[in-house]
Amino acid sequence: QLQLVESGGGLVQPGGSLRLSCTDPGYTLDYYAIGWFRQAPGREREGVSSISSNGHKTDYADSVKGRFTISRDNALNTIYLQMNSLKPDDAAAYFCAAVSSLKRSGGLEEVMYDYWGQGTQVTVSS
């Protein structure tokens, strides 16, 4: 059973950057596609980005294309979400999720994913 852990959230000014990390301390993520999702108060959870298990396939929501970059370092068992040019609308709780690469290569629909982390908060404010 995966236990995903997110980190890297915090308070940043508009235009600033943050890098989120997702890992599992006890289980390899090498064979899982990983997605990043976010949920702001009063809004539905939305898919932000995803990456296949080998890192060759990535997806981005239109709202973050050109600003966010997903990557993974399987040697460190960590998936990253680099977020640049942050806007107040990016403020949300960010979650990573995993699905076996045998089932999916990624995607931005939360129903595709079987395992979820607890989330890390991103606040964008001056």
C-alpha positions as CSV (number, residue, x, y, z in Angstrom):
1,Q,0.0,0.0,0.0
2,L,1.5,3.3,-1.1
3,Q,1.7,6.2,1.4
4,L,2.4,9.3,-0.6
5,V,3.9,12.3,1.1
6,E,3.9,15.8,-0.4
7,S,6.1,18.6,0.7
8,G,7.3,22.0,-0.5
9,G,4.2,24.1,0.0
10,G,4.2,27.5,1.6
11,L,3.5,31.2,1.2
12,V,4.9,32.9,-1.9
13,Q,4.3,36.3,-3.5
14,P,2.6,36.5,-6.9
15,G,5.2,35.9,-9.6
16,G,7.2,33.7,-7.3
17,S,8.1,30.0,-7.5
18,L,7.8,26.9,-5.4
19,R,8.8,23.3,-6.0
20,L,6.6,20.6,-4.6
21,S,7.8,17.1,-4.0
22,C,6.0,13.8,-3.8
23,T,7.6,10.6,-2.4
24,D,6.8,7.4,-0.6
25,P,9.2,6.7,2.2
26,G,8.7,2.9,2.1
27,Y,7.8,1.9,-1.4
28,T,9.3,2.5,-4.8
29,L,7.3,4.7,-7.2
30,D,9.2,3.5,-10.2
31,Y,6.2,1.6,-11.6
32,Y,3.6,4.3,-11.0
33,A,2.3,7.2,-13.0
34,I,2.0,10.2,-10.8
35,G,-0.5,13.1,-11.0
36,W,-0.6,16.4,-9.2
37,F,-4.0,17.8,-8.3
38,R,-5.2,20.9,-6.5
39,Q,-8.2,22.0,-4.6
40,A,-9.0,25.5,-3.5
41,P,-11.8,26.2,-0.9
42,G,-15.2,26.0,-2.5
43,R,-13.9,24.6,-5.7
44,E,-13.6,21.1,-7.1
45,R,-10.4,19.2,-7.2
46,E,-8.7,19.7,-10.6
47,G,-5.8,17.9,-12.3
48,V,-2.7,20.0,-12.7
49,S,-0.1,17.7,-14.3
50,S,0.9,14.1,-14.6
51,I,3.9,12.1,-15.6
52,S,4.3,8.5,-16.7
53,S,6.4,6.0,-14.8
54,N,9.4,6.4,-17.1
55,G,9.0,10.2,-17.3
56,H,8.5,10.2,-21.1
57,K,4.9,11.3,-21.1
58,T,3.6,14.4,-19.3
59,D,0.3,16.3,-19.3
60,Y,-0.6,19.7,-18.1
61,A,-3.8,21.6,-17.5
62,D,-4.1,24.6,-19.8
63,S,-4.1,26.9,-16.8
64,V,-0.5,25.9,-15.9
65,K,1.1,25.2,-19.2
66,G,4.3,27.2,-19.6
67,R,4.5,27.9,-15.9
68,F,4.6,24.5,-14.2
69,T,7.0,21.6,-14.9
70,I,6.6,18.1,-13.7
71,S,9.6,15.8,-13.4
72,R,10.7,12.7,-11.6
73,D,13.9,11.3,-10.2
74,N,13.4,7.6,-9.8
75,A,16.8,7.3,-8.1
76,L,15.5,9.6,-5.3
77,N,12.0,8.1,-5.6
78,T,10.6,11.6,-5.9
79,I,8.3,13.4,-8.3
80,Y,8.5,17.2,-8.5
81,L,6.2,20.0,-9.6
82,Q,8.1,23.1,-10.3
83,M,5.7,26.1,-10.2
84,N,6.9,29.4,-11.6
85,S,5.1,32.7,-12.2
86,L,2.6,31.8,-9.5
87,K,-0.7,33.6,-9.5
88,P,-3.3,34.0,-6.7
89,D,-5.5,31.6,-8.6
90,D,-2.9,28.9,-8.0
91,A,-3.4,29.0,-4.3
92,A,-4.8,25.6,-3.2
93,A,-4.0,22.4,-1.4
94,Y,-1.9,20.3,-3.8
95,F,-2.1,16.6,-3.8
96,C,-0.1,13.9,-5.5
97,A,-1.7,10.7,-6.6
98,A,-0.4,7.4,-8.1
99,V,-1.7,4.7,-10.4
100,S,0.1,1.6,-11.5
101,S,1.7,2.0,-14.9
102,L,0.0,-1.3,-15.9
103,K,-3.3,0.6,-15.7
104,R,-2.5,4.2,-16.8
105,S,0.4,6.3,-18.1
106,G,-1.0,9.4,-16.5
107,G,-3.8,11.8,-17.0
108,L,-5.6,14.6,-15.3
109,E,-8.8,12.9,-14.1
110,E,-8.8,12.0,-10.4
111,V,-10.8,8.8,-11.0
112,M,-7.7,7.4,-12.7
113,Y,-5.7,7.3,-9.6
114,D,-5.7,4.8,-6.7
115,Y,-3.4,6.3,-4.1
116,W,-3.4,9.8,-2.7
117,G,-1.3,11.9,-0.4
118,Q,-2.5,14.2,2.3
119,G,-1.6,17.4,0.5
120,T,0.5,20.4,0.9
121,Q,-0.8,24.0,1.0
122,V,0.3,26.6,-1.4
123,T,-0.6,30.2,-0.6
124,V,0.0,33.0,-3.2
125,S,-0.4,36.4,-1.7
126,S,1.4,39.7,-1.4
